[in-house]
């Protein structure tokens, strides 16, 4: 377990630069809509505005999430109640803070795929409960190489998430100085200017 990280290399306002780059070079109306939905979702999550993720314009009534994370048993979330409980817990404990680097993003008619290095603020208490030798009173930054596949229905609504960590060589765990811990409220203040409404969905955004 690494003990420190240069926080100057991480900026939550730049967590979606790869998505923005693909969006800027995409002309297909449907693909642009999916990228904007993906972008909005990710900003809302780290801003602690998770209730808006579950809006019917953004997410289907019964989303299905699947996680396969290193060191954990695979687990699933079914329905907005279970998904909302996870998002709410992360927000209430300042674990909704995500940094992203070296990301590559691709979009198709029914999915957005992202691959990169992710960092999540994680409570020492929860890491200790999982059997790791950490300070339960501290906040850590968990680093992992992740792949995310988010499927969408014909109306551009999220069907769920498939998330897995596929290369443990990039894994790391860094104890944060209290001054480097970002609260959900601070994150929201930083990210609110980047959160844009989705355009109205029309026939040009239906799959070809």
C-alpha positions, 0 to 999 in steps of 0.5 A: 500500500502506497502512503502518499500521492501528489494531489496536485495531479488530480482535479475533480473539475477535469474528471471528464476531459476525455468525454468532452473531447469525444463529444467535441468531435462527434456529429451523430445526434444520437451519439452526442445525446448519449455522451451528454447523458453520460457526462451529466450523470458523472458530474451529478454523481461526484457533486452529490446530486445523486437524486437527479441521476434517477430522473426518468429522462436519464435512467430507466425505472429498473436499472441494473448495476453489476460490479466486479472489483478487485478484492471484493465479491462481485455484486449487483444492484437492482432497481432505483431504490438499491442504486439510490442507497449506494449513491446516497451512502457515498454522498453522505460519507464523502465517498462520491469523490472520483478523479479520473486520468488516462481515460479513453471513451467510445460511444455506440448507438446503445452504449458508452464505454470508458477505460482509464485510471480511477480514484475514489475517496474511500473511508478507512473504516470500510476498508478495515471492515474488508480486512485491510490494514488501514487507519479506520479513522482516516480517508483514503484514495483508492486507485484502480484501472477500470472499465465501464460499459453503460448500456442505454435504451432506444430513448437514451435512458441508462439501463445500468452500469457494468464496472470492473477492475481488470488490471491490479498492477495499477491498484493503489491505496493512499492515506489522505491528509485531512487537508486533501479530503474533498467533501461532497459539498465542496465538490458540488460547489466546484462541479455545479457550473459544469452540469448542463441540462440535457437537450430535448430528445427527438426523432433524430436521436433514435438509433439508426 
